[in-house]
Amino acid sequence: MKIATVSFAHVNLSQADKTWRISLGTIAETLTTIIRLETDSGVVGYGAAPIGAQLISGESHASAEVFLHAARDILVGADPLNRNATIPRVSGLMAGNARAKAGVDSALHDLAARILNVSSVTLLGGAVRTEIPVLRIVAIADPAKMAKNASDVAANGFRYLKLKMSGELHGDVDRVAAVRERCGRDVHLTIDANQAYSATGAVSFLNAIEPFNVDMAEQPVLADDFEGLAMVRAKSRVPILADESIRSVGDALRLIQMRAADFISIKVGHLGGITTAMKLASVCEAASIGCLVGANTGGRMVEAANMHFIAATRAISYACEVGEFYLQNRLQY
Ligand SMILES: [Mg+2]
């Protein structure tokens, strides 16, 4: 059996709240590219590339299209049951196209699972869990509005909330305090400044929010500032989650050696797909570092693939960001 055709379609998912904001900017729209692989015997597999917002990913429908035209030359004629041979070749095209490649990786898993007539989680070795707690993201707003938004999400049953931070210390402390006050003690809170703090500023901020019982602080400093992240971790009691710092499995190894993080955010799209995400999860497990799957948004098909990965991966030790499709307008993909 061979892969006979590769086709794709671009989708723009508009967010219900056009003012949804993190420290890097406002995100009104999420992009995805749906990839369809079909074998010469008519079996079809689908994957979704979580292109997301260009201001975060640097990718676009146009860049995905260039990547997919090149990937098609590798995929057509390839054995759909030999991902070990095909994926490294597709990875050779990955520079600047990690999320597009993640869609291909996902489609190759889906196709193999369908040929074998098993679920993707079975293909990945089988499920180690049947439930996945969801960590929902609360965008930056003034403290009272953010507290209201957070309690609205909690009222829908979500017990893990991640509060986006602006990088302005007093306002951010007020945000965390207001959300904790409004949501009570039963809701788990994490914070994510998306690199907005200096290392010394982050230490002051994390010490100031210590009374509010935050489970972890995500990427307070610049992605490249591994030394700063290690310093923040040494000088604060809030556990540190590395996110933007992790662009590869090698980055994670270096951060772990520097004792710069307590948790690592596995971004399946950012890493180029499930194949690399599994390697990163194994590194976390070997180092006894906690990990979770972070949001690379692109709609429900992206999250379906993420959930197969999470279900199969014992190392994942915290709620995962697989529910952000709720932000998108109803009646969309
Ligand atoms: Mg983050």
Residues whose N, C-alpha, C, O or C-beta is under 5 A from the ligand:
A	BS01	MG	D192 E218 D243
